[in-house]
Amino acid sequence: MFAQYSETAPLRRVIIGRCEGYRAQPDYEEIVNEEQKKGLPTEAELRPEFAAFRKALQAEGVEVLVPDYVGKMVYDQLTPRDIGMAIGKRFLICNMARASRRYEVAGVFPHILQEDGPEPNILIPPRPDMLMEGGDLIVHNGTLFVGLSQRTNEAGLKYLKGTFGSEFDVQPIHCKALSEGENVLHLDCTFNPVGRRHCLIYPEGFREIPALIREQYEWIAVTKEEQAALGTNVLSVNEETVISRKHPACARVNDALRTAGLRVIEVPFDGAPATGGSFRCCSLPLQRG
């Protein structure tokens, strides 16, 4: 059964990215974010990093699934977070801004169709202009945070309010765009709840920080350089444990997490961040709690 009510509740079952088949057919390759312009990894470079990610999750008792191979026309299945999201006991299939990425959902269908739950437990937005991606959606303690960004728009927000507003307090957050001097692709590149009351946050990534975030969280602020290294993009295993990137640019952030009382599992992870996503982007939780 799908179950997600908190970003930091114990992770039980998760889909992680698939590196096998990455960029199998160069003719279908598309640069979909700014980081990819700096150079792309190879499947050989990605394979040990995703194996280490999987091993770290399994060591914590998490059931780990991987998408089926969609085919050579989908060159990148590294970041399943954007495809969809478990919200409460239902699964939302996202309308992704890049049409080329919408085929990726076929790879996770075999896993999500096996999940039981109240009907309709799988939701599909009725109009293609209702854009939303999982990196912009954070469910945490009664709130559904929705980042309005380069990939999620007002029509998507309206759909989310109408669909989940009776169960969650739907809070829109305006993220700064590239035109405003910030490379904040998704909300989880600038805000991520961790532990019991903390959050990783890049304050300059917001047009305005909502009162809820200012008043209810203890901040672990990250710098522009740390944000660029995706220092906010950790994956919570539970309230005590996070998986974070082992990288010089993330070292201070990891130390700050430890100071806040968290156990930090550091995993070398450079390939996926070169495409624009780290541990949260490369994971799609199906069940927490």
C-alpha positions in Angstrom: 0.0 0.0 0.0 1.2 3.5 -0.8 1.9 5.4 2.4 3.7 8.8 2.7 2.8 11.4 5.3 6.2 12.6 6.3 9.5 13.2 4.5 11.4 11.7 7.5 9.2 8.8 8.5 10.9 5.4 8.3 11.5 4.5 4.7 10.1 1.0 3.9 10.0 0.7 0.1 11.6 2.8 -2.6 12.3 2.9 -6.3 15.8 4.2 -7.1 17.2 5.3 -10.4 18.3 2.9 -13.1 21.7 3.5 -14.6 21.7 0.5 -16.9 20.9 1.7 -20.4 21.8 5.3 -19.6 22.4 7.2 -22.8 22.0 4.0 -24.8 21.1 5.8 -28.0 22.8 9.3 -28.4 20.2 10.2 -31.1 17.6 10.6 -28.4 19.8 12.6 -26.0 18.3 15.9 -24.8 19.9 18.4 -22.4 17.1 19.1 -19.9 18.8 21.2 -17.3 21.8 23.5 -16.9 24.1 21.0 -15.0 24.1 18.6 -18.0 25.8 21.3 -20.1 28.9 20.8 -18.0 29.4 17.2 -19.1 27.6 13.9 -18.7 28.7 10.7 -16.9 29.0 7.3 -18.5 27.0 4.2 -17.5 30.3 2.7 -16.3 30.9 5.6 -13.9 27.3 5.5 -12.6 27.1 1.8 -11.9 29.3 1.6 -8.8 27.7 4.7 -7.3 24.1 3.4 -7.7 25.2 0.0 -6.3 26.6 1.8 -3.3 23.3 3.8 -2.9 21.3 0.6 -3.1 23.6 -1.2 -0.6 23.3 1.7 1.9 19.5 1.6 1.8 19.3 -2.2 2.1 21.7 -2.0 5.1 19.0 0.1 6.8 16.3 -2.5 6.0 14.7 -0.7 3.1 13.3 -2.7 0.2 14.8 -1.3 -3.0 13.2 -1.5 -6.4 14.6 -0.4 -9.8 12.5 0.7 -12.9 12.2 -1.6 -15.8 14.2 -0.6 -18.9 11.9 1.6 -21.0 13.9 1.5 -24.2 16.6 3.4 -26.0 14.3 6.3 -26.7 14.5 7.2 -23.0 18.1 7.9 -22.5 17.9 8.7 -18.8 16.1 6.9 -16.0 18.4 8.1 -13.2 15.9 10.4 -11.3 12.5 8.7 -10.8 11.5 11.3 -8.2 10.1 13.5 -10.9 7.9 10.8 -12.4 5.4 10.7 -9.6 4.9 10.7 -5.8 3.1 8.8 -3.1 0.9 11.4 -1.2 -0.9 9.9 1.7 -2.2 6.5 0.4 -2.4 7.5 -3.2 0.1 7.8 -6.0 0.2 10.8 -8.3 1.6 10.4 -11.8 3.1 13.8 -12.6 2.8 15.8 -15.8 6.4 16.5 -16.4 7.5 19.7 -18.1 9.8 18.0 -20.6 7.6 15.8 -22.9 10.6 13.5 -23.5 10.7 12.5 -19.9 7.1 11.4 -19.7 7.9 8.0 -21.2 9.9 7.2 -18.0 6.7 6.4 -16.1 6.5 3.1 -18.0 9.5 1.9 -16.1 7.8 2.3 -12.7 4.3 1.0 -13.7 5.1 -2.6 -12.8 5.9 -1.5 -9.3 3.1 1.0 -8.6 0.4 -1.3 -10.1 1.3 -3.9 -7.5 0.4 -1.6 -4.6 -3.1 -2.0 -3.1 -5.1 0.8 -1.6 -8.4 2.7 -1.7 -9.7 3.6 -5.2 -8.7 5.6 -7.0 -5.2 5.0 -5.6 -3.4 6.1 -8.8 -4.1 9.6 -10.0 -3.5 11.2 -13.4 -4.0 14.9 -13.8 -6.7 15.5 -16.4 -5.0 18.1 -18.5 -1.4 18.2 -19.9 -1.0 21.9 -19.0 -1.2 21.0 -15.3 2.5 20.7 -14.8 4.1 19.2 -11.7 7.2 17.2 -10.9 8.0 15.2 -7.8 11.1 17.3 -6.9 8.7 20.2 -6.3 6.5 18.2 -3.9 7.2 17.5 -0.3 4.7 15.9 2.1 5.6 16.6 5.7 3.5 16.4 8.8 0.1 17.5 7.4 1.5 19.9 4.8 2.0 19.4 1.1 4.7 21.9 0.0 4.5 22.7 -3.7 7.4 24.5 -5.3 6.4 26.7 -8.2 9.5 26.5 -10.3 10.8 25.9 -13.8 8.9 22.6 -13.8 5.7 23.1 -11.7 3.1 25.8 -12.6 0.0 27.4 -11.2 -2.3 25.0 -13.1 -0.5 22.1 -11.4 -0.9 23.8 -8.0 -4.6 24.3 -8.6 -5.0 20.6 -9.4 -3.1 19.6 -6.3 -5.2 21.9 -4.1 -8.4 20.4 -5.5 -7.2 16.8 -5.1 -5.3 16.9 -1.8 -6.6 20.0 -0.1 -9.1 18.2 2.1 -6.3 16.0 3.5 -3.2 18.3 3.5 -2.5 22.0 3.9 -1.2 22.7 0.4 1.5 25.4 0.7 2.8 27.0 -2.5 6.4 28.2 -2.5 7.8 30.3 -5.3 11.4 29.3 -6.2 13.7 31.6 -8.1 14.3 31.0 -11.7 17.4 31.0 -13.8 16.4 34.5 -15.0 16.6 35.6 -11.4 20.2 34.4 -11.0 19.5 31.1 -9.2 19.7 27.6 -10.6 16.9 26.1 -8.5 15.4 23.4 -10.7 13.1 22.0 -8.0 12.0 22.8 -4.5 14.2 20.1 -3.0 17.2 21.9 -4.4 16.5 24.7 -1.9 14.4 23.1 1.0 14.4 19.7 2.5 13.0 18.7 6.0 15.3 16.5 8.0 15.2 15.0 11.5 12.4 16.1 13.8 12.4 19.8 13.4 15.3 20.7 11.1 15.5 21.5 7.5 18.2 22.0 5.0 17.6 25.4 3.3 19.1 27.7 0.7 17.3 30.9 1.6 18.4 32.7 -1.6 16.5 30.1 -3.6 13.1 31.5 -2.6 11.3 34.6 -3.8 9.8 34.7 -0.4 10.2 32.2 2.5 6.8 31.1 3.8 6.0 31.8 7.5 5.5 28.1 8.1 9.2 27.4 7.2 10.4 30.5 9.1 8.5 29.6 12.3 8.4 25.8 12.5 11.8 24.6 11.4 15.3 24.9 12.7 17.4 25.9 9.8 20.6 24.3 8.5 21.4 27.0 5.9 23.6 26.1 2.9 25.7 28.4 0.7 25.3 29.0 -3.0 28.3 26.7 -3.6 26.8 23.9 -1.4 23.5 24.3 -3.1 25.2 23.9 -6.5 26.6 20.6 -5.2 23.1 19.6 -4.2 23.9 19.8 -0.5 20.1 20.1 0.3 19.3 17.0 -1.8 19.7 14.3 0.9 17.4 11.3 1.4 16.0 10.8 4.9 15.9 7.1 5.9 14.1 8.0 9.1 14.1 10.9 11.7 17.6 10.0 12.8 19.4 9.0 9.5 20.1 10.7 6.2 22.0 9.5 3.1 24.1 12.4 1.8 26.8 13.0 -0.8 30.4 12.3 0.1 32.0 15.3 -1.5 34.2 18.2 -0.4 31.5 20.7 -1.2 29.0 18.9 1.1 31.4 18.3 4.0 30.3 21.3 6.1 26.6 20.5 5.5 27.2 16.9 6.6 29.0 18.1 9.7 26.0 20.4 10.5 23.6 17.5 10.1 25.6 15.6 12.7 25.7 18.6 15.0 21.9 18.6 14.7 21.9 15.0 16.0 21.5 13.1 12.8 23.5 10.1 11.6 24.9 10.8 8.2 25.6 8.0 5.8 28.0 9.4 3.2 28.1 7.8 -0.2 30.3 8.9 -3.1 27.8 10.1 -5.7 29.1 12.3 -8.5 27.6 11.0 -11.7 23.9 11.7 -11.1 24.6 15.2 -9.6 26.4 16.0 -12.9 23.0 15.5 -14.6 21.2 17.7 -12.0 20.0 15.3 -9.3 21.3 13.7 -6.1 19.9 11.2 -3.6 16.4 12.6 -3.2 16.0 13.1 -7.0 17.3 9.5 -7.6 14.7 7.9 -5.2 10.9 7.5 -5.4 9.5 6.4 -2.0 6.4 4.2 -2.1 6.0 3.5 1.6 7.1 5.3 4.7 6.1 4.8 8.3 
